[in-house]
């Protein structure tokens, strides 16, 4: 996606703090709150687009 957007768009690495002005969160639903809590300061002032999936880890609920 970053390549298609061009310009200054970049991708992040799992486990590193978000660096861009717009952050797309694409996680399993149960992981969103812990990740946002972990990177809260790094997310301050950024636009967050949440496309999290409302599934559990076994995809049965």
PyMOL Python script that loads the backbone (N, CA, C, O; Angstrom):
from pymol import cmd

cmd.read_pdbstr("""\
ATOM      1  N   UNK A   1       0.817  -1.183   0.000  1.00  0.00           N
ATOM      2  CA  UNK A   1       0.000   0.000   0.000  1.00  0.00           C
ATOM      3  C   UNK A   1       0.867   1.255   0.000  1.00  0.00           C
ATOM      4  O   UNK A   1       0.595   2.213  -0.724  1.00  0.00           O
ATOM      5  N   UNK A   2       1.912   1.235   0.823  1.00  0.00           N
ATOM      6  CA  UNK A   2       2.792   2.407   0.883  1.00  0.00           C
ATOM      7  C   UNK A   2       3.416   2.693  -0.476  1.00  0.00           C
ATOM      8  O   UNK A   2       3.538   3.851  -0.875  1.00  0.00           O
ATOM      9  N   UNK A   3       3.809   1.641  -1.185  1.00  0.00           N
ATOM     10  CA  UNK A   3       4.405   1.820  -2.508  1.00  0.00           C
ATOM     11  C   UNK A   3       3.395   2.432  -3.472  1.00  0.00           C
ATOM     12  O   UNK A   3       3.744   3.304  -4.267  1.00  0.00           O
ATOM     13  N   UNK A   4       2.146   1.979  -3.405  1.00  0.00           N
ATOM     14  CA  UNK A   4       1.103   2.510  -4.287  1.00  0.00           C
ATOM     15  C   UNK A   4       0.795   3.972  -3.970  1.00  0.00           C
ATOM     16  O   UNK A   4       0.504   4.753  -4.876  1.00  0.00           O
ATOM     17  N   UNK A   5       0.859   4.348  -2.686  1.00  0.00           N
ATOM     18  CA  UNK A   5       0.591   5.735  -2.293  1.00  0.00           C
ATOM     19  C   UNK A   5       1.723   6.668  -2.703  1.00  0.00           C
ATOM     20  O   UNK A   5       1.497   7.833  -3.031  1.00  0.00           O
ATOM     21  N   UNK A   6       2.939   6.140  -2.680  1.00  0.00           N
ATOM     22  CA  UNK A   6       4.090   6.951  -3.066  1.00  0.00           C
ATOM     23  C   UNK A   6       4.381   8.049  -2.066  1.00  0.00           C
ATOM     24  O   UNK A   6       3.990   7.961  -0.902  1.00  0.00           O
ATOM     25  N   UNK A   7       5.059   9.069  -2.514  1.00  0.00           N
ATOM     26  CA  UNK A   7       5.389  10.207  -1.644  1.00  0.00           C
ATOM     27  C   UNK A   7       6.145   9.768  -0.410  1.00  0.00           C
ATOM     28  O   UNK A   7       7.130   9.035  -0.499  1.00  0.00           O
ATOM     29  N   UNK A   8       5.683  10.218   0.732  1.00  0.00           N
ATOM     30  CA  UNK A   8       6.353   9.902   1.992  1.00  0.00           C
ATOM     31  C   UNK A   8       5.779   8.714   2.724  1.00  0.00           C
ATOM     32  O   UNK A   8       6.115   8.492   3.888  1.00  0.00           O
ATOM     33  N   UNK A   9       4.911   7.930   2.070  1.00  0.00           N
ATOM     34  CA  UNK A   9       4.301   6.783   2.736  1.00  0.00           C
ATOM     35  C   UNK A   9       5.353   5.712   3.035  1.00  0.00           C
ATOM     36  O   UNK A   9       6.199   5.401   2.197  1.00  0.00           O
ATOM     37  N   UNK A  10       5.282   5.163   4.229  1.00  0.00           N
ATOM     38  CA  UNK A  10       6.205   4.110   4.634  1.00  0.00           C
ATOM     39  C   UNK A  10       5.436   2.997   5.328  1.00  0.00           C
ATOM     40  O   UNK A  10       4.275   3.166   5.702  1.00  0.00           O
ATOM     41  N   UNK A  11       6.085   1.876   5.492  1.00  0.00           N
ATOM     42  CA  UNK A  11       5.526   0.791   6.273  1.00  0.00           C
ATOM     43  C   UNK A  11       6.300   0.681   7.566  1.00  0.00           C
ATOM     44  O   UNK A  11       7.454   1.100   7.650  1.00  0.00           O
ATOM     45  N   UNK A  12       5.669   0.123   8.556  1.00  0.00           N
ATOM     46  CA  UNK A  12       6.329  -0.053   9.840  1.00  0.00           C
ATOM     47  C   UNK A  12       6.744  -1.491  10.044  1.00  0.00           C
ATOM     48  O   UNK A  12       6.361  -2.378   9.281  1.00  0.00           O
ATOM     49  N   UNK A  13       7.510  -1.709  11.052  1.00  0.00           N
ATOM     50  CA  UNK A  13       7.936  -3.041  11.443  1.00  0.00           C
ATOM     51  C   UNK A  13       7.209  -3.406  12.728  1.00  0.00           C
ATOM     52  O   UNK A  13       7.052  -2.572  13.620  1.00  0.00           O
ATOM     53  N   UNK A  14       6.766  -4.658  12.818  1.00  0.00           N
ATOM     54  CA  UNK A  14       6.087  -5.121  14.023  1.00  0.00           C
ATOM     55  C   UNK A  14       7.002  -4.907  15.221  1.00  0.00           C
ATOM     56  O   UNK A  14       8.172  -5.291  15.198  1.00  0.00           O
ATOM     57  N   UNK A  15       6.464  -4.297  16.259  1.00  0.00           N
ATOM     58  CA  UNK A  15       7.219  -4.077  17.478  1.00  0.00           C
ATOM     59  C   UNK A  15       7.924  -2.743  17.560  1.00  0.00           C
ATOM     60  O   UNK A  15       8.546  -2.443  18.579  1.00  0.00           O
ATOM     61  N   UNK A  16       7.847  -1.923  16.507  1.00  0.00           N
ATOM     62  CA  UNK A  16       8.460  -0.596  16.555  1.00  0.00           C
ATOM     63  C   UNK A  16       7.366   0.467  16.663  1.00  0.00           C
ATOM     64  O   UNK A  16       6.235   0.255  16.226  1.00  0.00           O
ATOM     65  N   UNK A  17       7.708   1.578  17.234  1.00  0.00           N
ATOM     66  CA  UNK A  17       6.741   2.663  17.413  1.00  0.00           C
ATOM     67  C   UNK A  17       6.335   3.248  16.067  1.00  0.00           C
ATOM     68  O   UNK A  17       7.178   3.402  15.183  1.00  0.00           O
ATOM     69  N   UNK A  18       5.057   3.575  15.898  1.00  0.00           N
ATOM     70  CA  UNK A  18       4.591   4.202  14.653  1.00  0.00           C
ATOM     71  C   UNK A  18       5.286   5.541  14.426  1.00  0.00           C
ATOM     72  O   UNK A  18       5.453   6.326  15.361  1.00  0.00           O
ATOM     73  N   UNK A  19       5.692   5.802  13.176  1.00  0.00           N
ATOM     74  CA  UNK A  19       6.443   7.013  12.889  1.00  0.00           C
ATOM     75  C   UNK A  19       5.689   8.009  12.016  1.00  0.00           C
ATOM     76  O   UNK A  19       6.053   9.184  11.991  1.00  0.00           O
ATOM     77  N   UNK A  20       4.657   7.585  11.305  1.00  0.00           N
ATOM     78  CA  UNK A  20       3.969   8.474  10.372  1.00  0.00           C
ATOM     79  C   UNK A  20       2.895   9.313  11.017  1.00  0.00           C
ATOM     80  O   UNK A  20       2.606   9.165  12.205  1.00  0.00           O
ATOM     81  N   UNK A  21       2.299  10.199  10.231  1.00  0.00           N
ATOM     82  CA  UNK A  21       1.208  11.043  10.713  1.00  0.00           C
ATOM     83  C   UNK A  21      -0.123  10.313  10.710  1.00  0.00           C
ATOM     84  O   UNK A  21      -1.033  10.663  11.461  1.00  0.00           O
ATOM     85  N   UNK A  22      -0.233   9.297   9.863  1.00  0.00           N
ATOM     86  CA  UNK A  22      -1.441   8.480   9.782  1.00  0.00           C
ATOM     87  C   UNK A  22      -1.021   7.046  10.066  1.00  0.00           C
ATOM     88  O   UNK A  22      -0.099   6.524   9.440  1.00  0.00           O
ATOM     89  N   UNK A  23      -1.704   6.413  11.015  1.00  0.00           N
ATOM     90  CA  UNK A  23      -1.384   5.047  11.405  1.00  0.00           C
ATOM     91  C   UNK A  23      -2.596   4.168  11.130  1.00  0.00           C
ATOM     92  O   UNK A  23      -3.701   4.465  11.586  1.00  0.00           O
ATOM     93  N   UNK A  24      -2.391   3.092  10.389  1.00  0.00           N
ATOM     94  CA  UNK A  24      -3.463   2.138  10.126  1.00  0.00           C
ATOM     95  C   UNK A  24      -3.273   0.962  11.072  1.00  0.00           C
ATOM     96  O   UNK A  24      -2.245   0.285  11.046  1.00  0.00           O
ATOM     97  N   UNK A  25      -4.280   0.730  11.907  1.00  0.00           N
ATOM     98  CA  UNK A  25      -4.244  -0.374  12.861  1.00  0.00           C
ATOM     99  C   UNK A  25      -5.026  -1.535  12.257  1.00  0.00           C
ATOM    100  O   UNK A  25      -6.234  -1.427  12.042  1.00  0.00           O
ATOM    101  N   UNK A  26      -4.350  -2.633  11.985  1.00  0.00           N
ATOM    102  CA  UNK A  26      -4.982  -3.815  11.392  1.00  0.00           C
ATOM    103  C   UNK A  26      -4.584  -5.035  12.223  1.00  0.00           C
ATOM    104  O   UNK A  26      -3.669  -5.779  11.870  1.00  0.00           O
ATOM    105  N   UNK A  27      -5.283  -5.213  13.312  1.00  0.00           N
ATOM    106  CA  UNK A  27      -4.961  -6.271  14.268  1.00  0.00           C
ATOM    107  C   UNK A  27      -6.206  -7.080  14.591  1.00  0.00           C
ATOM    108  O   UNK A  27      -7.324  -6.676  14.271  1.00  0.00           O
ATOM    109  N   UNK A  28      -6.001  -8.231  15.230  1.00  0.00           N
ATOM    110  CA  UNK A  28      -7.144  -8.915  15.810  1.00  0.00           C
ATOM    111  C   UNK A  28      -7.723  -8.004  16.883  1.00  0.00           C
ATOM    112  O   UNK A  28      -6.982  -7.308  17.577  1.00  0.00           O
ATOM    113  N   UNK A  29      -9.023  -8.008  17.017  1.00  0.00           N
ATOM    114  CA  UNK A  29      -9.739  -7.089  17.902  1.00  0.00           C
ATOM    115  C   UNK A  29      -9.175  -7.077  19.322  1.00  0.00           C
ATOM    116  O   UNK A  29      -9.020  -6.009  19.915  1.00  0.00           O
ATOM    117  N   UNK A  30      -8.869  -8.251  19.872  1.00  0.00           N
ATOM    118  CA  UNK A  30      -8.366  -8.332  21.248  1.00  0.00           C
ATOM    119  C   UNK A  30      -7.000  -7.685  21.432  1.00  0.00           C
ATOM    120  O   UNK A  30      -6.592  -7.419  22.562  1.00  0.00           O
ATOM    121  N   UNK A  31      -6.293  -7.429  20.345  1.00  0.00           N
ATOM    122  CA  UNK A  31      -4.950  -6.858  20.439  1.00  0.00           C
ATOM    123  C   UNK A  31      -4.926  -5.338  20.372  1.00  0.00           C
ATOM    124  O   UNK A  31      -3.905  -4.728  20.689  1.00  0.00           O
ATOM    125  N   UNK A  32      -6.020  -4.717  19.968  1.00  0.00           N
ATOM    126  CA  UNK A  32      -6.021  -3.269  19.741  1.00  0.00           C
ATOM    127  C   UNK A  32      -5.700  -2.486  21.010  1.00  0.00           C
ATOM    128  O   UNK A  32      -4.787  -1.660  21.006  1.00  0.00           O
ATOM    129  N   UNK A  33      -6.426  -2.727  22.084  1.00  0.00           N
ATOM    130  CA  UNK A  33      -6.225  -1.944  23.304  1.00  0.00           C
ATOM    131  C   UNK A  33      -4.805  -2.117  23.856  1.00  0.00           C
ATOM    132  O   UNK A  33      -4.172  -1.114  24.187  1.00  0.00           O
ATOM    133  N   UNK A  34      -4.278  -3.341  23.970  1.00  0.00           N
ATOM    134  CA  UNK A  34      -2.901  -3.459  24.465  1.00  0.00           C
ATOM    135  C   UNK A  34      -1.867  -2.746  23.581  1.00  0.00           C
ATOM    136  O   UNK A  34      -0.922  -2.152  24.100  1.00  0.00           O
ATOM    137  N   UNK A  35      -2.035  -2.797  22.278  1.00  0.00           N
ATOM    138  CA  UNK A  35      -1.081  -2.142  21.381  1.00  0.00           C
ATOM    139  C   UNK A  35      -1.187  -0.627  21.495  1.00  0.00           C
ATOM    140  O   UNK A  35      -0.169   0.062  21.553  1.00  0.00           O
ATOM    141  N   UNK A  36      -2.398  -0.107  21.526  1.00  0.00           N
ATOM    142  CA  UNK A  36      -2.567   1.343  21.675  1.00  0.00           C
ATOM    143  C   UNK A  36      -2.010   1.796  23.021  1.00  0.00           C
ATOM    144  O   UNK A  36      -1.392   2.857  23.106  1.00  0.00           O
ATOM    145  N   UNK A  37      -2.221   1.009  24.072  1.00  0.00           N
ATOM    146  CA  UNK A  37      -1.666   1.358  25.384  1.00  0.00           C
ATOM    147  C   UNK A  37      -0.140   1.341  25.348  1.00  0.00           C
ATOM    148  O   UNK A  37       0.506   2.210  25.933  1.00  0.00           O
ATOM    149  N   UNK A  38       0.432   0.359  24.666  1.00  0.00           N
ATOM    150  CA  UNK A  38       1.889   0.250  24.592  1.00  0.00           C
ATOM    151  C   UNK A  38       2.508   1.430  23.849  1.00  0.00           C
ATOM    152  O   UNK A  38       3.557   1.936  24.246  1.00  0.00           O
ATOM    153  N   UNK A  39       1.859   1.867  22.771  1.00  0.00           N
ATOM    154  CA  UNK A  39       2.416   2.936  21.937  1.00  0.00           C
ATOM    155  C   UNK A  39       1.660   4.248  22.093  1.00  0.00           C
ATOM    156  O   UNK A  39       1.720   5.103  21.210  1.00  0.00           O
ATOM    157  N   UNK A  40       0.955   4.417  23.198  1.00  0.00           N
ATOM    158  CA  UNK A  40       0.125   5.597  23.409  1.00  0.00           C
ATOM    159  C   UNK A  40       0.829   6.914  23.122  1.00  0.00           C
ATOM    160  O   UNK A  40       0.295   7.747  22.390  1.00  0.00           O
ATOM    161  N   UNK A  41       2.015   7.119  23.683  1.00  0.00           N
ATOM    162  CA  UNK A  41       2.734   8.377  23.478  1.00  0.00           C
ATOM    163  C   UNK A  41       3.122   8.555  22.007  1.00  0.00           C
ATOM    164  O   UNK A  41       3.063   9.667  21.483  1.00  0.00           O
ATOM    165  N   UNK A  42       3.514   7.475  21.347  1.00  0.00           N
ATOM    166  CA  UNK A  42       3.911   7.555  19.938  1.00  0.00           C
ATOM    167  C   UNK A  42       2.712   7.802  19.025  1.00  0.00           C
ATOM    168  O   UNK A  42       2.879   8.271  17.900  1.00  0.00           O
ATOM    169  N   UNK A  43       1.504   7.489  19.502  1.00  0.00           N
ATOM    170  CA  UNK A  43       0.287   7.686  18.709  1.00  0.00           C
ATOM    171  C   UNK A  43      -0.343   9.065  18.932  1.00  0.00           C
ATOM    172  O   UNK A  43      -1.227   9.471  18.178  1.00  0.00           O
ATOM    173  N   UNK A  44       0.102   9.774  19.950  1.00  0.00           N
ATOM    174  CA  UNK A  44      -0.484  11.080  20.280  1.00  0.00           C
ATOM    175  C   UNK A  44      -0.380  12.030  19.090  1.00  0.00           C
ATOM    176  O   UNK A  44       0.695  12.208  18.518  1.00  0.00           O
ATOM    177  N   UNK A  45      -1.504  12.634  18.727  1.00  0.00           N
ATOM    178  CA  UNK A  45      -1.547  13.612  17.653  1.00  0.00           C
ATOM    179  C   UNK A  45      -1.613  13.030  16.253  1.00  0.00           C
ATOM    180  O   UNK A  45      -1.627  13.779  15.275  1.00  0.00           O
ATOM    181  N   UNK A  46      -1.655  11.706  16.137  1.00  0.00           N
ATOM    182  CA  UNK A  46      -1.708  11.059  14.823  1.00  0.00           C
ATOM    183  C   UNK A  46      -3.154  10.717  14.462  1.00  0.00           C
ATOM    184  O   UNK A  46      -4.001  10.574  15.343  1.00  0.00           O
ATOM    185  N   UNK A  47      -3.424  10.588  13.191  1.00  0.00           N
ATOM    186  CA  UNK A  47      -4.706  10.081  12.722  1.00  0.00           C
ATOM    187  C   UNK A  47      -4.604   8.562  12.748  1.00  0.00           C
ATOM    188  O   UNK A  47      -3.679   7.990  12.171  1.00  0.00           O
ATOM    189  N   UNK A  48      -5.557   7.904  13.417  1.00  0.00           N
ATOM    190  CA  UNK A  48      -5.548   6.451  13.511  1.00  0.00           C
ATOM    191  C   UNK A  48      -6.730   5.903  12.740  1.00  0.00           C
ATOM    192  O   UNK A  48      -7.878   6.253  13.015  1.00  0.00           O
ATOM    193  N   UNK A  49      -6.449   5.046  11.775  1.00  0.00           N
ATOM    194  CA  UNK A  49      -7.484   4.362  11.003  1.00  0.00           C
ATOM    195  C   UNK A  49      -7.509   2.930  11.518  1.00  0.00           C
ATOM    196  O   UNK A  49      -6.531   2.197  11.369  1.00  0.00           O
ATOM    197  N   UNK A  50      -8.621   2.529  12.121  1.00  0.00           N
ATOM    198  CA  UNK A  50      -8.728   1.213  12.734  1.00  0.00           C
ATOM    199  C   UNK A  50      -9.526   0.280  11.833  1.00  0.00           C
ATOM    200  O   UNK A  50     -10.737   0.434  11.678  1.00  0.00           O
ATOM    201  N   UNK A  51      -8.838  -0.686  11.246  1.00  0.00           N
ATOM    202  CA  UNK A  51      -9.521  -1.688  10.431  1.00  0.00           C
ATOM    203  C   UNK A  51      -9.370  -3.055  11.091  1.00  0.00           C
ATOM    204  O   UNK A  51      -9.216  -4.075  10.420  1.00  0.00           O
ATOM    205  N   UNK A  52      -9.419  -3.052  12.417  1.00  0.00           N
ATOM    206  CA  UNK A  52      -9.239  -4.276  13.175  1.00  0.00           C
ATOM    207  C   UNK A  52     -10.328  -5.288  12.864  1.00  0.00           C
ATOM    208  O   UNK A  52     -11.457  -4.935  12.521  1.00  0.00           O
ATOM    209  N   UNK A  53      -9.963  -6.537  12.992  1.00  0.00           N
ATOM    210  CA  UNK A  53     -10.865  -7.625  12.691  1.00  0.00           C
ATOM    211  C   UNK A  53     -11.526  -8.131  13.976  1.00  0.00           C
ATOM    212  O   UNK A  53     -10.827  -8.517  14.914  1.00  0.00           O
ATOM    213  N   UNK A  54     -12.860  -8.135  14.033  1.00  0.00           N
ATOM    214  CA  UNK A  54     -13.553  -8.558  15.263  1.00  0.00           C
ATOM    215  C   UNK A  54     -13.655 -10.072  15.369  1.00  0.00           C
ATOM    216  O   UNK A  54     -14.754 -10.610  15.505  1.00  0.00           O
ATOM    217  N   UNK A  55     -12.538 -10.756  15.310  1.00  0.00           N
ATOM    218  CA  UNK A  55     -12.494 -12.209  15.453  1.00  0.00           C
ATOM    219  C   UNK A  55     -11.617 -12.548  16.640  1.00  0.00           C
ATOM    220  O   UNK A  55     -10.741 -11.770  17.017  1.00  0.00           O
ATOM    221  N   UNK A  56     -11.852 -13.705  17.225  1.00  0.00           N
ATOM    222  CA  UNK A  56     -10.924 -14.167  18.248  1.00  0.00           C
ATOM    223  C   UNK A  56      -9.769 -14.897  17.554  1.00  0.00           C
ATOM    224  O   UNK A  56      -9.776 -15.059  16.334  1.00  0.00           O
ATOM    225  N   UNK A  57      -8.792 -15.328  18.327  1.00  0.00           N
ATOM    226  CA  UNK A  57      -7.583 -15.898  17.737  1.00  0.00           C
ATOM    227  C   UNK A  57      -7.822 -17.238  17.034  1.00  0.00           C
ATOM    228  O   UNK A  57      -6.991 -17.658  16.228  1.00  0.00           O
ATOM    229  N   UNK A  58      -8.925 -17.909  17.317  1.00  0.00           N
ATOM    230  CA  UNK A  58      -9.219 -19.189  16.653  1.00  0.00           C
ATOM    231  C   UNK A  58     -10.248 -19.016  15.532  1.00  0.00           C
ATOM    232  O   UNK A  58     -10.632 -19.991  14.885  1.00  0.00           O
ATOM    233  N   UNK A  59     -10.689 -17.792  15.306  1.00  0.00           N
ATOM    234  CA  UNK A  59     -11.630 -17.466  14.233  1.00  0.00           C
ATOM    235  C   UNK A  59     -12.974 -18.196  14.356  1.00  0.00           C
ATOM    236  O   UNK A  59     -13.636 -18.457  13.352  1.00  0.00           O
ATOM    237  N   UNK A  60     -13.368 -18.519  15.583  1.00  0.00           N
ATOM    238  CA  UNK A  60     -14.632 -19.201  15.766  1.00  0.00           C
ATOM    239  C   UNK A  60     -15.640 -18.379  16.584  1.00  0.00           C
ATOM    240  O   UNK A  60     -16.656 -18.910  17.032  1.00  0.00           O
ATOM    241  N   UNK A  61     -15.361 -17.112  16.773  1.00  0.00           N
ATOM    242  CA  UNK A  61     -16.281 -16.290  17.545  1.00  0.00           C
ATOM    243  C   UNK A  61     -16.120 -14.829  17.244  1.00  0.00           C
ATOM    244  O   UNK A  61     -16.827 -14.000  17.816  1.00  0.00           O
TER     245      UNK A  61
END
""", "prot")
cmd.dss("prot")
cmd.show_as("cartoon", "prot")
cmd.util.cbc("prot")
cmd.orient("prot")
